[in-house]
């Protein structure tokens, strides 16, 4: 029985990783992440199975300056910094949720949302290139800035719900 415990593979679970970096720090730097809000550096930068979390524990600005794939992005209401995206970003099925701070795509680069997009606070400035949305798009608060980019909505096995009152898109493809 003990041998089976070590032989049978364990399911991988998404880890929640909290931003603790200095102002202007790269989200790809392993030294800028913790497993607890405002905690010590005790983990690596988030990867494809992790949720990158920004909260009141550390409110400094962050940059996505190289291609990044994460399971999800969670920007809490207490986060007051700016996350600047200047490289391709892919967000998995653990969703993009923004309740505070600013998320700004600073160059014409792609953003792929495989999970739901939810904006309830803060300011989201979209890419001037193309953003792909494969799940629901919801805005209940905050500010959405289209940045003259294209938004592609794809039906990926189920219907997509757009609850985007007050959102103006520049160019939309469905």
JOGI-V162917 format. One record per pair of residues at least 24 apart in sequence whose ideal C-beta (glycine too) atoms are under 7 Angstrom apart, sorted by the first residue. I is the first residue (numbers start at 1). GAP is how many residues later the second one is. Records with the same first field share a line. If there is no record, write none. Layout:
I=GAP ; GAP
//
This chain:
12=37
14=35 ; 36 ; 37 ; 57 ; 80
15=35
16=35 ; 37
17=26 ; 29 ; 33 ; 34 ; 35 ; 36
18=35 ; 37 ; 39
19=33 ; 34 ; 35 ; 39 ; 43
20=38
21=39 ; 41
22=38
23=37 ; 38
24=37 ; 39
25=35 ; 37
26=37 ; 39
27=25 ; 35 ; 36 ; 37 ; 41
28=38 ; 40
46=24
48=44
51=43
54=25 ; 29 ; 47
55=24
64=25
72=24 ; 43
75=24 ; 25 ; 26 ; 28 ; 47
76=24
77=44
85=24 ; 26
91=24
98=24 ; 26 ; 44
105=42
119=25
135=25
136=24 ; 25
137=25 ; 27
138=25
139=24 ; 25 ; 26 ; 27 ; 28
146=24
//
